Amino acid sequence: MSSNFEVDSDGFQIVKSKRNNKNKQTKIPPQVKDFIKTDIDIDVEKAIGRISSAVDDLKQSQYFEDVIKPV
C-alpha cells in the first residue's frame, strides 16, 4: 500500500476537500420578504435622559474602574 499525500513545511499532511463547492446548494431557499418602513416617533428628550443616566451608571460601576485602570 503506497501513501500518496502531500506534506507541508511543518510535516503535516495537506488534506483536500472531497466536496465540489461549485454545485453547492443551500438547504433553505432564500425567501423574499417585503419590508414595510414605518415612521417611528422618538421622544428625543427622553432618549437623551436615558442615555445620560446610563452613562452616569457606567461611570460609577466597578467595570468602568477596571477598564480605566492602568496596566
C-alpha positions in Angstrom: 0.0 0.0 0.0 1.6 3.3 -1.1 0.7 6.5 0.6 0.5 9.4 -1.8 -0.1 12.5 0.1 1.4 16.0 0.3 3.1 17.3 3.4 3.5 21.0 4.3 6.8 22.5 5.6 5.9 21.7 9.2 5.4 18.0 8.4 1.6 17.9 8.5 -0.4 16.2 5.8 -2.3 18.5 3.5 -6.0 17.5 3.3 -8.0 18.4 0.3 -11.8 18.7 0.3 -13.8 15.9 -1.4 -16.8 18.2 -1.9 -17.4 20.1 -5.0 -18.3 23.6 -3.8 -19.3 24.8 -7.3 -22.6 23.0 -7.2 -23.3 23.5 -3.5 -26.9 24.4 -2.9 -28.3 26.0 0.3 -30.6 23.8 2.3 -33.1 26.6 2.9 -34.1 28.5 -0.2 -33.9 32.3 0.1 -37.2 34.0 0.9 -38.3 37.3 -0.5 -39.6 39.4 2.4 -41.5 42.6 1.9 -40.1 45.3 4.2 -42.6 47.9 5.2 -41.0 51.1 6.5 -42.9 52.7 9.2 -42.3 56.1 10.8 -41.4 55.9 14.5 -41.9 58.8 16.8 -38.9 59.2 19.1 -39.1 61.4 22.2 -35.6 62.9 21.8 -35.5 64.5 25.3 -36.5 61.2 26.9 -33.8 59.3 24.9 -31.1 61.8 25.9 -32.1 61.5 29.5 -31.9 57.7 29.4 -28.5 57.8 27.7 -27.2 60.3 30.3 -28.5 58.1 33.1 -26.8 55.0 31.6 -23.5 56.9 31.2 -23.7 58.0 34.8 -24.4 54.5 36.0 -21.5 53.2 33.9 -19.1 55.8 35.3 -19.9 54.7 38.8 -19.5 51.0 38.1 -16.7 48.7 39.1 -16.5 47.6 35.4 -15.6 51.2 34.4 -13.0 51.3 37.2 -11.4 48.1 36.0 -11.4 49.3 32.4 -9.6 52.6 33.0 -7.2 51.1 35.5 -3.6 51.4 34.1 -1.9 48.1 33.2 
